[in-house]
Amino acid sequence: MQSYFSLIKFSHTIFAMPFALLGFTLGTLQSGAGFSWRTLGLVVLCMIFARSAAMAFNRYLDRDIDGLNPRTKVREIPAGVISPRAALFFVIATALLFMACAWLINPLCFYLSPVALLVVLGYSYTKRFTYLCHFVLGLGLALAPIGAYLATGGGFDLIPLLYSFAVLFWVSGFDIIYALQDEEFDRTQQLNSIPVVLGRKGALRLSEILHLLSASMILLACWQQGLQYEPFRWLHWLAAGIFLSMLIYQHTLVKPNDLSKVNLAFFTTNGIASLIFGALVIFDVLF
């Protein structure tokens, strides 16, 4: 079991989960249906199963490429810890569990579940034909807040949509930073990425622009939420300030000639930013 947790990088679920819980909270308030532990549990399971299927499929599809890359050859499949067949079975099982949970939530979520799987599983192919692969990954995680909002039965609302765009730009930006590690390898293997196309300086600049757009979406959501619920909620703005500060901080860690702190910028700062932002905003909205 430990090997499968490592295969799917279970700890990385922390990135989108707080935004899913935020979408669920807003949807519960908007729909007026009342809080449901059952629905919350199913939303969390959908997040876990969809991400697990996507990550395991990525490892399965990239197993030969990972075996050639010095940075990734120690991963479970190329290292022989998990067989390709076992990984593929895991993908199928978790994808079916995701659809089953979506069916238990409501018909709309079930009908949209194949679309979500198409995005999160399809991402694994994109590096082979487009440098826009980072945006497909961002889109996959951006489904979290709007999907959780729909799970509550709430109608259309601008706020979860703004959070989805915030996640799209945020994830795309930090995935570009993470991809800097494989720039030379991707070029030799004719794989596509923003660092391959723009180089390190250009990739970092685009990442900064994307994070600026993410910050704009966060601020717009805060402003809109203030209009919808109360004129001013200081915890919400504090959460936004912390999130924006962490975005700025990660860009001080990575330089074109120094990638030694990429993992700190990728996991630690973004994980902290997501957790604190989600927790503070949910507390602010509820209490």
N, C-alpha and C positions, 0 to 999 in steps of 0.2 A: 504493500500500500504506500509506503514511504517513497518508493520509486515513482509511482504514478503522481503523487503530490509534486514531486520534483519535475516530472515530465511536463506537467501543465502549469508549473510555477504558480501554485495555488495562492501564494502570498500576494501576487500581483492583482488578485481580485479586488484588492483594496482601492484600486484606482477608480473604478466606476461604481462600486457598490454604494458609497455615500450619496452619489447623485441619483441612483435608483431609489434609495430610501427617501430622498428628498422629493422625488417625483411622486412616490406613493403617498407621502404625507400631504402634499398639495392636492393630489387627486381626492384623497379622503375628505379633506375640508371642502373642496369644490363640489363634489357629488352629493354631500350631505347624507351619505349612506351609513356613516359611522365607522369607527375603527373595527377591523377584522383581523384577528391573529391568523386565521386561515389564509386570507389573501396575502398578508405580509409574508407568511412562510412560503407560499407558492411563488411569490415574486423573488424572494431570496434564492429559492431552488432554481428558478428559471435562470437567474443570473449565473449561478454556479455551474449548472449543466451546459448552458450555451457557451460560456467561456471555456469550460473544460473541453467540450467538443472541438471548439475552434483551435485551442492551443495544441491539443493532441493531434489534430489533423495537420496543423502546421509542421509539427515535429515529424509526422509520418511522411508528408509530402517532401520535406526538405532533408530527409535522412541521408541521401547521397551527398548533397551539398554540404551538410553539417559535417560529414565525415572527412571532407577535404579542407575544411576551415580549422586552423589551429585553435581558434577561440571556442569552437562549438563541437569539436570531435569527441569531447568527453560527455556529451549529452547521452541520454539513456539509450536511444535506439542505435546510433553509430557505435556506442561503447558496448553494445550487446546486453545491456541490463534488461531491456524490454524488447521483445521481437516486433517487427513491423506488423505482423498479423494481430498480435495482442493489442497493439496501439490502435489499429484500424477497428477492431472489435470495440474498444473503449470509445472511439469516436461515434460509432453507430449507436451504442447503448446510451451514451449521454445525450446525443441528439434526439433520440426517441423519448428519453425521460424529459427533456426540455419541452417537446411538443405535448407530452402527456400533462405536464404541469400547466402549460398554456391552455389546454382544453379544460382543465379543472377551474381555471380562473374565469373565463367567459368566452363566448364564441368569437368575438373580434380578435382577442389575443391569439386564439388557436388559428384563425384564418391567416393572421399575419406572421405566425411562427415560421413557416417555410421561407418567407421573405427575409426574416432576420437570420435564419441559418444560411441562406444564399449569400448574404453579405459577410457574415463572420467566417464562414468556411471558404468563400470565394477569395477572401483576402490572401490566402496562402498561395494562390496562383499569380497574383498581380505583379510580384517582383520579376517575373519572367517576361513581362511584356510592357510594363509602364512604370515610370518613375513616380507616378502618383499613388503608389502603393500605401504610403503613409496616410493618405487621406481616406483610403478605404478602411484601414485599421481604425482611424478616428471615427469614421461613420459607424463602424460596428459598435464601439463603446458609446457613441452618442445616442444609440437606441435605448440605452438604459433609463434615463429620466422620463422620456416620452412613453416608453413601453410600460414602466411602472405606473405612470399616471393613468394610462388607458386601462390598466388592470383593475383600477378602483371603480370604473364605470363613469368617470368624469368626461364631460364633453371637451370640445376644443378649448385650449387656453394658451395664451401667448407665453406665459412664464415658463412652463416646462419645455416649450420649443426653444426659448432663449437659452435655457440650460443645456439643451441638446447641442446647440451650435457652440456654446462655450466648451463643451466636452470635445466636440469635433476638432476645433482649432487647438485646444490644449493638448490632446493626445497626438494629433498630427505633428505638432511642434516638438514635443519631447521625444517622439519616435524618430524624428530626423536627427536629433542629438544622439540618440542611441545608435543609429545607423552609421554614424561617423567611424565607429570602431571597425566596420567592415568595408570601408570605402575601397581600399586597394584590392581586397579579395573579390568584392562584387565586380570591380572593373575587369579583373582577369577572367572571371567566369561569365562575363557578359550579362550580369544581372543588373536590374534597374533600381536606382534609388536617387533621391535628391542629392546626397553627397557626391555620387558619381557624375551627375549632370552639372552641378554648380560648384563642386569643390567644397573644401571645408569652410572657407570664409563665406561663400555664397549660401551654403546650407545653414550656417549659424544665423546669418542675416534673415533668411526666410523664416527660420524658427522663431526669431524675435518678433517678426511681423505677425506670425500666427498667434503667438502668445499675447500680443497687443490686441488682436481681434478677440481672443478669448476673454481677456480682461474687460473689453468693451461690452461683450455679451453678459458677463457677470454683473457689471454695473447697471446695465439696462434692466436686467432681471431684478436687481435690488430696488431700483427706482419703481418699476412696474409693480413689484410686490408691495412696496410701501403705499402706492396709490390704492391697491386692491384691499389691503388689510388694515393698515394704519398709516398715518402721515409719516411717521419716522420710527424706525426700529433700530436702535443703536447696535444691538448684537449682530444684526444682519450686515450692517456696514463694517463692523469690526471683522467679521468673517471674510468679507470681500477684501478688506485691507490686508489680512494675513495671506489670503490666497494670492493676491497680486504681489506681495512681498516675496513669497516663495518662488513665483515665476521669475522675478527679477534676480533673486539669489542664485537660481540654477544657472543663469546665463553668466554669472561671475565665476562659476566653477570650471567651465569648459572653454578652452581657447583653441584656435586652429592648430597651434603647435604643442598643445598639452591636453591629452585626452585621459589623463590618469584619474580624473574625478567624474568620469561619465556615469558610472554606476551610482555614485552619490547623487548626482544631478537627476538621474533617471528615476531611481526607486525611492530614495529617502525623502528628497524634497517634495516630489509629487505625491507620494503616499501621505506625508504629513499634511500637505496642502488640502488634499481631498478629505481626509478624516476631520480636520479641524473645521473646514468650511461646512461640510455636511452636518456635523454635530451642532455647531452654533446656529445655523440657519433653521434646522429642524426644531431646536429648543426655542428659538425666537418666535417661530410661527405658532408653535403649540402653546407656549406659556407667556 
